[in-house]
Amino acid sequence: MSYDLMVFEPSSAPKERKAFMDWYEQQVQWSEDHEYHDPSVSSEALQRFYSELSETFPNMNVDDDIFEAMEEAGTDNRLTDYSLGSAGIYAAFAFSVAEEAYTTTRELALKHNVGFFDVSSDNGEIIFP
């Protein structure tokens, strides 16, 4: 299990909760015609957000040397599984960093004018900039 959050391009997502949840369900079908590991497929705002967030929570798809160094330093729990789409970025964090992941992701979403969705919460918070 992981602690999951999503940020999204606000111009692409409906603001009404039920419509948003339908849109979200479409996004997580991962049906876009590209791999979900390339940040260049995302909007410019999402790319800026990802660039900054991944400094604190690196993408788990790092080379072996980086992984081993993080494991040795005891920081491998910060490695995060990202799915990068054109209108959204889904991030699966380790539960051990959930509180920091929530705070950092929410703050960076506001900073970069992208939406924020707390996927792991029962009644997940949805924030539009």
Sequence and secondary structure as in RCSB ss.txt:
>XXXX:A:sequence
MSYDLMVFEPSSAPKERKAFMDWYEQQVQWSEDHEYHDPSVSSEALQRFYSELSETFPNMNVDDDIFEAMEEAGT
DNRLTDYSLGSAGIYAAFAFSVAEEAYTTTRELALKHNVGFFDVSSDNGEIIFP
>XXXX:A:secstr
  EEEEEE TTTS SSHHHHHHHHHHHTT  SSS TT GGGS HHHHHHHHHHHHHS BS   HHHHHHHHHHT 
GGG BEEEE SSEEEEEE GGGHHHHHHHHHHHHHHTT EEE TTSTT  EE  
